[in-house]
């Protein structure tokens, strides 16, 4: 039995082979490569605090009348 990841990789390969001759896809891939080289494409960075930190902040903000 295949894992979900293996099934997904298989589907992606099949879909890429279907569109391998499409001119628009090739142009789009080239555009993405150029944008990455120029520094326009970056992986998103998430600076969310930990879950317990959010809860602590919310608790303190909603209970300002309590002394800590």
C-alpha positions as CSV (number, residue, x, y, z in Angstrom):
1,X,0.0,0.0,0.0
2,X,1.3,3.4,-1.0
3,X,1.5,6.4,1.4
4,X,-0.3,9.6,0.6
5,X,3.0,11.2,-0.2
6,X,3.9,8.6,-2.8
7,X,0.4,8.8,-4.4
8,X,0.7,12.6,-4.5
9,X,4.2,12.4,-6.1
10,X,2.8,10.0,-8.7
11,X,-0.1,12.3,-9.5
12,X,2.3,15.3,-9.9
13,X,4.6,13.4,-12.2
14,X,1.6,12.4,-14.4
15,X,0.3,15.9,-14.6
16,X,3.7,17.4,-15.4
17,X,4.1,14.9,-18.2
18,X,0.7,15.9,-19.6
19,X,1.7,19.5,-19.8
20,X,5.4,19.1,-20.7
21,X,4.8,20.4,-24.2
22,X,2.7,23.4,-23.2
23,X,4.5,26.6,-24.2
24,X,2.8,28.7,-21.5
25,X,4.0,26.4,-18.7
26,X,7.6,26.6,-19.9
27,X,7.5,30.3,-20.1
28,X,6.0,30.5,-16.6
29,X,8.7,28.2,-15.2
30,X,11.4,30.4,-16.8
31,X,9.8,33.5,-15.4
32,X,9.8,31.9,-11.9
33,X,13.5,31.0,-12.3
34,X,14.4,34.5,-13.3
35,X,12.4,36.0,-10.4
36,X,14.1,33.7,-8.0
37,X,17.5,34.7,-9.3
38,X,16.7,38.4,-8.9
39,X,15.5,37.8,-5.4
40,X,11.8,38.5,-5.9
41,X,10.7,35.1,-4.7
42,X,11.4,34.2,-1.2
43,X,10.1,31.5,1.2
44,X,7.6,33.0,3.6
45,X,8.9,33.5,7.1
46,X,6.4,33.2,9.9
47,X,7.1,34.8,13.3
48,X,4.1,33.6,15.2
49,X,4.7,33.1,19.0
50,X,4.2,29.7,20.5
51,X,0.6,28.8,21.4
52,X,1.1,29.1,25.1
53,X,2.6,32.6,24.6
54,X,-0.5,33.7,22.7
55,X,-2.7,32.4,25.5
56,X,-0.6,34.2,28.1
57,X,-0.7,37.5,26.2
58,X,-4.4,37.3,25.7
59,X,-5.0,36.4,29.4
60,X,-2.8,39.2,30.6
61,X,-4.4,41.7,28.2
62,X,-8.0,40.7,29.1
63,X,-7.2,40.8,32.8
64,X,-5.2,44.0,33.2
65,X,-6.9,44.7,36.5
66,X,-5.2,41.6,38.0
67,X,-1.7,42.1,39.4
68,X,0.9,39.5,38.3
